[in-house]
């Protein structure tokens, strides 16, 4: 029970102490409509004493420092005497005291201020006065009581005698001054020496606040002016109750009082009449200290209320400026006291006063010179930085996926190349040839979309040319050329099979165009453009954050605007936008010119391929018309066999025309000869002979045509009249074959191409910065949809055209470009040779037409 009773007694006391330490509202913001500003990253320790005026002044300053100037403020409520404040400020135990009363502090001021430690930065526009007072009704009854001389008379001693306070309060002497030798109090009642020596009786009594308020000053006046008055030390509340009771009951009373002060509820301020002592100029002792033994006998003059700061406080530039400009006048004090009586809370009163007066009153005290930093913390997580991180993540993900896809294809290509290089075995049948051609063609792996479209029977025709090149499928190398089959009578030979695909595909409908885009390498450009768009979003988010930072800094003191790097960056980006608009003509001109050149070169590829085919057809016509006895009983079979030899040579020449050009044919002369031997276009002996001419296989075969012609001419099997035409056609054939082989070297100057790539990439680099600046010109939003779309299309237009140029430069045999299938030309020419050479063959009598006649030969097959 005893413990519970003690707890019940302590809880109200603890709650009251908590309210004093953390007044209501201090933890929140005063809501002065101040825009978001950066923290000053410094803590200001403001001295806050327990008398009301000091609490109000300290709270007004603390709110402005904390909520307007963005300092971290600590309200320091010391438990020592106010005399110790100057020492605490000088030793950096506190930063600032916004209301310092000078009474009794002359020695401390000389020691701590005038010696250069702490610094006085100014004073308020009102004076502080402290002294002995009485009430107006006493002066009305005893006018002479207003002067101290009359307080020496015995009758006035009885007037101000009081039996209410035979003893003071221990809580009014927290510094234990009464125990000191200079004070020598009895029951917290001080008496002057003449009363302690029993020279006089001290009947009159002065009610005093805490003993450390105006420490020792009024005690000196009483002792040195010979007043028979004792001093009783009370708490503020006890003294105010006594004064209110005396005013209400018209009793006479002496008490210590200071102005500016909140006064006593119900007692007008004009009811407090100060006791007049002799002025300083009349020869009295005006020196004062903080001990009752001092020599002060004059009137206490009203003195400025000082603002004193610690030696290092000037480093807090804006706070130091505020301490110099902070100034409260008499009207401000009175209004603060009124609000304090209304709210009974210093913080609420100060906040209400600041809202009431507005920045028109306290705005001139403020100078906020700390700019809003672009990066206020690390890593930055506020403002537009989350959007920046999102775009950075998307950019990285898309770029990595694009890189992994390309690297995976390269790895598959490398593995397949190593596998094929480790398998040098000669082909023994047609399946070996098809496998080797597939390995050669796999320098470019089929993409997923192409394989997906090819797997669907209804849409497979849209990618048949591409898949034929990617898989190395060639019908030309899929069957064996048999001499017996070729030389048999008409109707008994097998027509060469159809090509693996058509020569070239055309897309007309929107769906076909979409399928082409999806299955072509333009998909990589779309992925790259997506990366570029997300990177543009990153720049746009940073730009929006920069604009927001600049707008926040525009709210600072214009005279203190310092151009930071990001404001310079903003102006530079505007310059980049202008530079981008002026610069884009050059890449556009380059791309237009280069695209035209590459398109012409690509078309020249096709023209040369068709010319090769045409020359072969011409030679075949001359040969077919020169052999006149293919049906003769004696030499007909021999002439048919010679036509088969011409058939083999012409097809072999056509095939070797694409050597080093078509990936599935390869770049190895030995492998190409082995393939031709397996399919019956060259004999073993011919292959061995050609091994000595691997550097010029195609030209050697063409040379064989001329030699074979002259051999046949000597035998009389071909017509001498056709020699001139034949040799001219053979020479033309050699010329167009050489032109076809040299097409890969007929490229635009690399210097021009490199320069075009450089200027285009420079433009895209400028666009990466300048385009968001242009699109985000009038907004601070972190994310915008249309600038991303515009950047995406911008990249596709320029980088896409570069890609088209690179693809066209690879020629018509690159599977992921605008490709053609040479297998269609090879098969078409072979079928032409087959039909033309065999056209003079007649059917022997009695033989029936075989099923091969029923084969459907369409225009496409021919």
Secondary structure by P-SEA (a helix, b strand, c coil): caaaaaaaaaaaaaaaaaaaaccccccccccccccbbbbccbbbbbbbcccaaaaaaaaaaaaaaccccccccccccccccccaaaaaaaacccccccccccccaaaaaacccccccbbbcccccbbbbbcccccaaaaaaccccccccccccaaaaaaaccccccccccccccccccccccccccccbbbccccccccccccbbbbbcccccccaaaaaaaaaacccbbbbbbcaaaaaaaaaaaaaacccbbbbbbcccccccccccccbbbbbccccccccccccccccccccccccccccbbbbbccccccaaaaaaaaaaccccaaaaaaaaaaaaacccaaaaaaaaaaaaccccccccccccccccccccccccccaaaaaaaaaaaaaaaaaaaaaaaaaaaaaaaaaaaaaaacccccccaaaaaaaaaaaaccccccaaaaaaaaccccccccaaaaaaaacccccccbbbbcccccccccccccccccccccbbbbccaaaaaaaaaaccaaaaaaaaaaaaaaaaaaaaaaaaaaaaaaaaaacccccccccaaaaaaaaaaaaaaaaaacaaaaaaaaaaaaaaaaaaaaaaaaaaaaaaaaaaaaaaaaaaacccccccccaaaaaaaaaaaaaaaaaaaaaccccccccccccaaaaaaaaaaaccccaaaaaaaccccccaaaaaaaaaaaaaaaaaaaccccccaaaaaaaaaaaaaaaaaaaaacccccccaaaaaaaaaaaaaaaaaaacaaaaaaacccccccccaaaaaaaaaaaaaaaaaaaaaaaaacccccccccccaaaaaaaaaaaaaaaaacccccccccccccccccccccccc
